[in-house]
Each structure stands twice: as C-alpha cells, then as structure tokens.
Amino acid sequence: MKITEFAKNMPESVDAVMILSEENRLYFTGFPSSDGCLLIARDRAVFFTDSRYIEAAAKSIAGCEIRESGDFTMQFTQLLAEWGVSRVGIEAERLTVSRFVQYQSRFSPVDFVADGEVDRLISAMRSVKSEEELACIETAQKIAEDAFAHILGFIAVGKTEREIALELDFYMLRRGAEAVSFETIAVSGANSSMPHGVPSQKKLAKGDLLTMDFGAVYKGYHSDMTRTVAIGCVDGGQREVYDIVLAAQKACLAGLREGLSCVDADALAREQIQNSGYGDNFSHGTGHGVGIEIHESPNLSPRSVATLARGNVVTVEPGIYLPGRFGVRIEDMAFITEGGCRNLTAAPKELLVL
Ligand SMILES: [Mn+2]
C-alpha cells in the first residue's frame, strides 16, 4: 500500500503531507481525476474530491477515507485542527507559487513546508516499480510494438512524416491506449538530425532514414520506444552510423544492473560513441525513468546523481545526429534487476530497409 509506505517514511519536519498534483494523486490512489487533494498523516489519510468524481472514487480507492469537497477552506481548516497538524509538507516542485502563497495565508497559522523533501521521497518511491506498475508499462509497450509492426507495412515513398505519426497514434489508440505518451516523432532525411523534430509535410524519399519515437499510455503508465528505418536503400555512411548506435545501445543494456551509478550507465553507451568519433553528435542523455510520467527518475546522464535500483524502468536511447544529413536513435525500455536488466522491448532493431 503506497499511502502506508509513504506515511511510514514521511519527513520528520512535517505532521502531514498534502498531495495536489494529478500525477502523484494517481500514484497514491490509483484513481485518475482532474480535481482532488490527498492529505496523508502518519496514521491516517483522507482524499477530497468534488461531486463529479465522488462516486467513482469511493468505489475504487482503498486504504483511505473519501470525502466530498464543498467549502474546502472550511473543511481543510477543521481537519487540520482535528488532527492537530501544524506543519504540512507540500510538493514544492509541482505546486504553483500563487497557490502556495494562498495556502500560507488562508490556513494560517498552519505552516506549509516547501523544502523539497516530499518531492524527493515520492520521486524515489515512484522510481521503483511494483509488479502491478510493471505490468501496466509492459501492456503499454506491447501496444506500441504492435503499432510498430503495423507501421512497417504502411511506410512507403511519398507518405508524409505527419501521416506516419498519425497512423502510429491512431493505431495505438484503437488498440487500447488511453492516450499517446507524448507527441509522436516521425522525422526523415535531413529532418532526422533533430532529436526532437516535429513531423512535417515532408514526403518520405528513397534513401532517407526515418526515425520514429513514440509510446502508449495504459492505466496511467507510459511506454517509450524509438526505431530508425531506411527507406528503399541505405548508403555506407548511414549504415556505419546505425551500427555504432546499435552497438552502443546493446553495450549499455548489457551493463545495466542494480547499484550501477547513472553516470556510469550513461557512459556505457557514450564511450562507445565517443570512441567511434561521434561524441559531439550525441547531445542528450542516454536514458530516463518511465512511469506515470514519460520522464521521471532516474536519469541516465553525465550529470545524474542517481544510482540504479532494482525495480527501476529506464530507457536506453543513444543517438548520433549529423546536422543537415541524417540522424539515428534506437530506444528500448529496461527493467533493472539484481544482476542485470530485463529488456521490455521485443521489436527488432537490426536496420530494416523498407
Ligand atoms: Mn525516451
């Protein structure tokens, strides 16, 4: 039970914690809603939501009391007094400054604590996936892989990048995704040298590389994958770069394990690319955590301070980008285990020439 676990580890500096963000409310309650406030004390918790959600919330949330919010200021003031709460931890990284200032005055003399401790604890908890969470991510990934298999038969000279992106999106949504993980990327030819380029009306042409970066959301959990394919034919330079990225990606997957620092995890891919002479053309981190949000802890980058833990789900997505020419990125998701990792991505990644 996530609320109980959080309550047990709650920062000593506070008597209770107020969870307002949609992502963290979903994480703790399993209940998606645009309105709500979860107050967690050491020995109890209450979830407030408005009349639109109250029936569904009462049915689906276990382990905390559910109350319909009316005059929230009055209700919350009463509750804080009843529970003897004088210091409330908040999500410093997610609450707006205006709301924070408003609460400080509205609920005075109760103090709202924005020291980042709540964020750090939640982020650490969220980075380690339970079996249920992993199952959702795996389902989301399966949907994306089915879309990839479908798109291979759809890709053809003359189709636009935008058509490719829309076809991936439509397929994932029809196949059971509740949303797409982010704006799908489909970039080809010279456009593929921009890691996060926007799909355009450019038509696929023979000799292009096409990079597709996409994912599905299932029960609130995201997936993320990237594949680069060749249209019609491939030249020696493109193949050389593809092989370097693929070797770096595989080397990183082979080395990930519990206890490895995220700087070292990043270096597993980065050093291979640097040694091949393309270090300056790999401008982003090797990977990131995935879960309720598409980018979460831990980050695999040269600046990361995290260490991999059993239960993390991270992407491994090195790339090489040659401005004005082309780019290659290959991305899988990995589940970190004691002695290694389990690749959650089964789609082929040898260079496909379509
Ligand atoms: Mn990614």
Boltz pocket constraint, residues with backbone or C-beta under 6 A from the ligand:
constraints:
  - pocket:
      binder: B
      contacts: [[A, 224], [A, 225], [A, 288], [A, 294], [A, 315], [A, 317], [A, 331]]
      max_distance: 6.0
